[in-house]
Amino acid sequence: MKTVQISLNSIDKVKAFVNEITKYDTDFDLVSGRYVIDAKSIMGIFSLDLSKPIDLCIHADEAKIDSILEVLKPYML
């Protein structure tokens, strides 16, 4: 598992982010304060405070994580 901080501060960024991660057969969780939601859920993402950075937990093996992080670079802080 790997955790990175991301920023999803616009509707277009949220849509693009969800489109990117749904391509992977891996679990992704977004953690904001005490809330943990499925990162593949657009409705769940919009229930979070998007004005602050959010922790993204990637539940994958080390081999996959590098390629996932490469795709997620535009959203990472």
PASEBA-1860 file (N, C-alpha, C; in nm, 3 decimals):
! residues 77
1> MKTVQISL> 0.084/-0.118/0.000/0.000/0.000/0.000/0.088/0.125/0.000 ~ 0.045/0.226/-0.073/0.118/0.353/-0.081/0.018/0.465/-0.062 ~ 0.057/0.569/0.012/-0.028/0.685/0.034/0.040/0.809/-0.021 ~ -0.034/0.887/-0.100/0.016/1.013/-0.155/-0.091/1.120/-0.135 ~ -0.047/1.246/-0.134/-0.142/1.356/-0.123/-0.175/1.407/-0.262 ~ -0.306/1.428/-0.286/-0.349/1.479/-0.415/-0.438/1.601/-0.394 ~ -0.457/1.674/-0.502/-0.546/1.790/-0.501/-0.647/1.774/-0.614 ~ -0.774/1.779/-0.579/-0.883/1.771/-0.676/-0.970/1.895/-0.660
9> NSIDKVKA> -0.919/2.010/-0.703/-0.984/2.135/-0.673/-1.075/2.189/-0.784 ~ -1.110/2.105/-0.882/-1.207/2.146/-0.984/-1.287/2.025/-1.030 ~ -1.404/2.053/-1.085/-1.491/1.945/-1.132/-1.422/1.866/-1.244 ~ -1.356/1.936/-1.335/-1.286/1.868/-1.445/-1.176/1.777/-1.394 ~ -1.103/1.821/-1.290/-0.998/1.738/-1.232/-1.056/1.611/-1.171 ~ -1.170/1.624/-1.103/-1.234/1.508/-1.040/-1.274/1.407/-1.148 ~ -1.338/1.455/-1.254/-1.381/1.364/-1.362/-1.262/1.295/-1.427 ~ -1.157/1.370/-1.456/-1.039/1.312/-1.520/-0.971/1.211/-1.427
17> FVNEITKY> -0.964/1.244/-1.297/-0.904/1.155/-1.198/-0.978/1.022/-1.191 ~ -1.110/1.027/-1.181/-1.190/0.904/-1.172/-1.176/0.823/-1.301 ~ -1.175/0.889/-1.417/-1.156/0.818/-1.544/-1.022/0.745/-1.548 ~ -0.917/0.807/-1.494/-0.784/0.745/-1.494/-0.779/0.622/-1.402 ~ -0.830/0.636/-1.279/-0.812/0.525/-1.184/-0.909/0.409/-1.207 ~ -1.020/0.433/-1.277/-1.111/0.321/-1.304/-1.052/0.224/-1.406 ~ -0.944/0.262/-1.472/-0.876/0.173/-1.567/-0.799/0.063/-1.494 ~ -0.775/0.082/-1.364/-0.696/-0.014/-1.287/-0.786/-0.104/-1.203
25> DTDFDLVS> -0.750/-0.233/-1.197/-0.823/-0.328/-1.114/-0.757/-0.332/-0.976 ~ -0.760/-0.216/-0.910/-0.695/-0.197/-0.781/-0.789/-0.114/-0.695 ~ -0.781/-0.131/-0.563/-0.862/-0.049/-0.473/-0.789/0.081/-0.441 ~ -0.865/0.191/-0.446/-0.815/0.323/-0.412/-0.909/0.382/-0.308 ~ -0.854/0.436/-0.199/-0.933/0.505/-0.098/-0.887/0.649/-0.086 ~ -0.983/0.740/-0.067/-0.950/0.879/-0.037/-0.980/0.903/0.110 ~ -0.885/0.963/0.180/-0.898/0.988/0.323/-0.892/1.138/0.347 ~ -0.998/1.191/0.404/-1.004/1.333/0.438/-1.058/1.343/0.580
33> GRYVIDAK> -0.968/1.373/0.674/-1.010/1.376/0.815/-1.047/1.237/0.859 ~ -1.170/1.222/0.908/-1.215/1.090/0.953/-1.298/1.016/0.848 ~ -1.309/1.075/0.730/-1.387/1.014/0.622/-1.296/0.935/0.527 ~ -1.339/0.814/0.494/-1.269/0.730/0.397/-1.372/0.689/0.293 ~ -1.344/0.722/0.166/-1.438/0.688/0.060/-1.364/0.617/-0.054 ~ -1.442/0.548/-0.136/-1.387/0.481/-0.255/-1.352/0.589/-0.357 ~ -1.226/0.592/-0.401/-1.181/0.697/-0.492/-1.241/0.683/-0.632 ~ -1.304/0.571/-0.662/-1.366/0.552/-0.793/-1.509/0.603/-0.795
41> SIMGIFSL> -1.556/0.659/-0.683/-1.693/0.709/-0.671/-1.694/0.862/-0.684 ~ -1.748/0.910/-0.795/-1.755/1.055/-0.814/-1.842/1.119/-0.706 ~ -1.955/1.058/-0.674/-2.042/1.115/-0.571/-1.971/1.118/-0.436 ~ -1.895/1.014/-0.407/-1.820/1.013/-0.281/-1.717/1.123/-0.276 ~ -1.647/1.146/-0.386/-1.545/1.251/-0.390/-1.608/1.388/-0.365 ~ -1.724/1.414/-0.426/-1.788/1.544/-0.408/-1.843/1.563/-0.268 ~ -1.847/1.458/-0.187/-1.891/1.474/-0.048/-1.777/1.519/0.042 ~ -1.654/1.522/-0.012/-1.537/1.565/0.065/-1.512/1.714/0.048
49> DLSKPIDL> -1.432/1.770/0.138/-1.387/1.909/0.127/-1.272/1.913/0.028 ~ -1.299/1.956/-0.094/-1.199/1.952/-0.201/-1.107/2.073/-0.201 ~ -1.127/2.165/-0.107/-1.040/2.283/-0.101/-0.906/2.250/-0.035 ~ -0.898/2.134/0.030/-0.775/2.092/0.098/-0.717/1.969/0.029 ~ -0.587/1.944/0.048/-0.529/1.820/-0.006/-0.593/1.697/0.058 ~ -0.600/1.590/-0.019/-0.663/1.465/0.025/-0.559/1.354/0.014 ~ -0.561/1.261/0.110/-0.470/1.145/0.104/-0.532/1.037/0.017 ~ -0.456/0.987/-0.079/-0.498/0.877/-0.164/-0.420/0.753/-0.124
57> CIHADEAK> -0.491/0.649/-0.082/-0.428/0.522/-0.047/-0.446/0.425/-0.164 ~ -0.335/0.378/-0.216/-0.336/0.286/-0.329/-0.306/0.147/-0.276 ~ -0.400/0.055/-0.291/-0.384/-0.082/-0.241/-0.340/-0.171/-0.356 ~ -0.211/-0.165/-0.388/-0.157/-0.246/-0.497/-0.017/-0.292/-0.460 ~ 0.034/-0.390/-0.535/0.171/-0.435/-0.509/0.269/-0.335/-0.571 ~ 0.394/-0.344/-0.528/0.497/-0.247/-0.568/0.514/-0.236/-0.720 ~ 0.495/-0.346/-0.790/0.515/-0.346/-0.936/0.415/-0.254/-1.005 ~ 0.291/-0.253/-0.958/0.187/-0.169/-1.019/0.195/-0.024/-0.973
65> IDSILEVL> 0.241/-0.001/-0.851/0.235/0.133/-0.794/0.313/0.235/-0.877 ~ 0.428/0.197/-0.931/0.508/0.292/-1.009/0.432/0.341/-1.132 ~ 0.365/0.252/-1.203/0.291/0.294/-1.322/0.168/0.377/-1.285 ~ 0.105/0.343/-1.172/-0.011/0.421/-1.126/0.032/0.562/-1.088 ~ 0.143/0.575/-1.015/0.192/0.706/-0.974/0.228/0.793/-1.094 ~ 0.278/0.731/-1.200/0.312/0.806/-1.321/0.187/0.871/-1.381 ~ 0.076/0.797/-1.384/-0.049/0.848/-1.438/-0.108/0.955/-1.347 ~ -0.087/0.943/-1.216/-0.148/1.035/-1.120/-0.066/1.160/-1.094
73> KPYML> 0.049/1.177/-1.160/0.134/1.293/-1.136/0.064/1.428/-1.146 ~ -0.029/1.448/-1.242/-0.095/1.579/-1.251/-0.179/1.615/-1.127 ~ -0.216/1.515/-1.048/-0.302/1.540/-0.931/-0.223/1.545/-0.800 ~ -0.099/1.498/-0.803/-0.020/1.489/-0.681/0.041/1.624/-0.644 ~ 0.060/1.643/-0.514/0.122/1.766/-0.465/0.271/1.752/-0.455
END
